[in-house]
Amino acid sequence: MTQKIIILDFGSQTTQLIGRRVRELDTFCEIMPYNKFPKDDPSVIGVILSGSPYSVHDPEAFKVDLSQFVGKMPVLGICYGAQFISHTLGGKVEKADSREYGRANLQTVDTTNPLFKGFEQHSQVWMSHGDTITAIPGDFKVIGSTADVTNAAFASTNQPVWAVQFHPEVFHTLQGTQLLKNFVVDICGSKQEWSAASFVDSTVAELKEQLGSDRVILGLSGGVDSSVAAVLLNKAIGNNLTCIFVDHGMLRKNEFTQVMEDYKVLGLNVIGVDASEKFFSDLAGVTDPEQKRKIIGRDFVEVFNAEAKKITDAKWLAQGTIYPDRIESLNITGKVIKSHHNVGGLPKEMHLQLCEPLKWLFKDEVRRVGRQLGMPEHLITRHPFPGPGLAVRILGDITPEKVHILQDADDIYVRGLRDYKVKLSGEEARKVLAAGVPADMKDGIIEVSLYDQIWQAGAILLSTVRSVGVMGDERTYEHPVALRAVTSTDAMTADWAHLPYDFMAKVSNEIINKVRGVNRVCYDISSKPPATIEWE
């Protein structure tokens, strides 16, 4: 039976990051809503309570019955989780005089406590809370303090319960991984048996048993998730897997041809469908972003279904769904930001069962599995790309001419990111290496491409705008292109990437000189939130 840590989600933006940090310790974990702790599950070896946007005093604050696990297994409260433990067990939580946010140093650390084993005094941590714990419960003791927060970390004297008001899961907490390792491995007793190699072995065995000699259909997108799912399934059932790759005409430059060649090298059985005419026809004159998404989603399902029906003996539909897609998130606002589309929607008469071999993996774990399977690095490190493709990176209506302009500009930009090398050290190097990017460290320095340093990048065509320019002795009146590049860990939040000026100048000049229809290039320096990564 696989050991696991349960992370109870109270709505924090960094809950998934906690999960990824635990997985990096070769330990399986599940993220569950705060009120859905799995009772009577003998595989659970510990519980982590996440942060939250709420104060424990808010009427609508999320609350959990601690008696379900306190005293029965080790518990770690983080930020709101720490405040909730203190508030519930007899301590006091009050509004801080000023919001405690950003870097702080643990000036006093009890390194004899197992949670802080191996810690250095004055270690940097990251605070992010409006309330503070002014008194801890009677049977607890303080094990860590900062200059402004006396009760920064505390532990029970008679039960396996720990609490920290800082965030060990973020990179700014320099020994955060050590703290989580102390909790997960030393305190909870993880055997650290969760790895890419063990996942491949166990999943291939499970797929063979689950699918037998049945025929399986998989919708490919060219992205890392569906590609890794396809290679994993191919390893399990071989030619009983049939993949369908639909070209809606709004992929990146030459992407359909390049991806089909990659899949051929991987030995996959792939049907490529060029349906661009249908998509362009149905999108003609449509400018509303949400409507564009819905049309592309509908057409994709129709085209996919038409091909899938030809495989009359198919019994399964496989998808590259990953764990963040499935996590039952706490929708604080109840508002839909934008819609997405997946293959889904197959006719009921086909009676296909669903197979999701990557459903327990985070994105960085998918990449590790891809490397374990021997896939080429350029497929594994590909940036996320929206399902509707360049349609949501063209403001206004969609035409083949506009797509061609954007494909050329985007190709120059992305190739430039891949070619430009940067040297990183310290915290920046740690982030890149933690994301699984292969790089050799020499004297504490690594060299990687800009492409591998960022989460996602692409060009946006502002086709509803024209700007004045001068080329040669002639006045031009053409479209601007906006470049977007962000750093992130899970796409829930993202910061704009601080690209080098010389790189920006070179790319801007090349786009303007080589792409007809573009006479201005600008760079998007918006973070998420308040902006989103995509423009539409």
C-alpha positions, 0 to 999 in steps of 0.5 A: 500500500502506497504511503501518502500525506494528506494536504487539506486545502483551505484556499491558499494559492500555494497549496499545490506548491506544498504538494509539489514539494512533498512529491519532490521528497519521493512521497505520494500526497493528495490535496483535498478540500479542508472538509474531506479528510479521508477517514479510516485510510491506513495509508495516510501517514501525516496531515498538512493544513494549508494557508487561506485567504481568510482570517480564522475570525471571519464568519465564512472561514473554513473550519475542520474538526481537528480530532479526526487526525490530531493525536492519531498521526503527525500534523503540520499547520502552515500559516492559516493552518497554524493559526487555526490550530492555535485558535481551536486548541486554546491559543489567541490569534489577533490582527497584526499591527501591520501585515506581515509579508515578505522575507524574515529571519528566524533569529531563534530556532530550537534545532533540538526539535525534529522539525528544525533538524539541520537548520541554521540560526537566522535562516530566511523564511517567507511570511504572508499573513494579516493576523498573528498568533499572540498566544499559543495553546497551553500544551505547546512551546515556541520553537522558532521566532523572528524579530517581529513574530514571537510565535513563528513556529511552535510544537505540542509537548504531548502530541505530534503537532507542529505549526509555522506561520511562514511558508516552507513551500516557497523558494524564498524560505531557504531551508523550507525543503529541509523543514518539509523533509524533516516532517515528511520523512523523519516525523511521518516516516515516509519510505520515499518510494514515489519516483518517476521510475516506480511510477512508470513500472507500476503504471505500465503494469496497471495499464496492462491489467486494466486494458488487456487487449482492448483498443484505446483512442487518445487525443494528442495536442502536441503538448507534454502531457498528452505526449507522455501519456501516449508514450506510457500507453504505447509501452503498455499496449503497443499498437492497440493505442490509436492517437488522433492529432487534430490541426485546427490551423492555429498551431505554431509555425510548422508545428503540425508537421514537426510534431507528427515527425516526432511521434513517428520517431517515438513509434506511435500510431497517429492519425493526423487530421488537417481540419483548418478549413472548417475552423477558419470558416466557423470562426469567420467574423467572430471577435468575442474571446469566449465565443472563439473558445466555444467554437474551437472546442465544439469543432474540435470535438466534432472532428475528433468524434468523426475520426474516433467513430472509424475505430469501431472496436475502441473501448477506451478514451485516454486523456493526458489529464494531470493532477492539477486538472483534477484537484477539487479547488476551493472556488472562493469567488464562484466566478468563471474567469474563462472556459477551457476545452478538453477532448470529452464530448464523445457520443454516448453510443460509443460507450467508451471508458475513460483512461487517465494514466497521468491523473496523479502527476504534477507538470514537473513530474510528467516531465520526469516521467517523460525523461524516464521513458527516454523521450526527446528533451524538446518535447519534454520541456515544451511550454504550455500552449492553449488548446485554442492555439493562436486564436486566443493570441490574436485580438479580433477576428481570425483569418489565415493571413493573421495567423500566418503573421503571428506564426512568423513573429512567434517563431522568431521569438521562441527560437530566440529564447531557445538560442539565448543562454544565461548563467544562473547561480544561487536561488535562481539556479535552485528554481530551475534545477528544482523544475527538472531542467537538465543542467550541469552545475560547475562552481555553483553556476549553471547555463540554461536557455532563456526558454528553459528558465521561464514557464510560458512565452508567446507573441500576441497580435494586436490585430484590432490596433494599427500603429504608425511607423517608418520603413525606408522612406515610406510611412507604414500603418501596420499592427503591433505585436506584444511579447509575453513571457512569465515565470511560474510554478503552477500557472495559478500565479505568474510574474513577468520574466525580466528578459535581457535588454539585448535579447529584447532589442534583437528579437524586436528588430528581427520581427519588424524586419522580417514579418510583413504586417508588423511595425512595432513590438512591445513587452507585457510586464503584467503579473497574474493576478491581476492579469492572466497569462493569455490575453484572451 
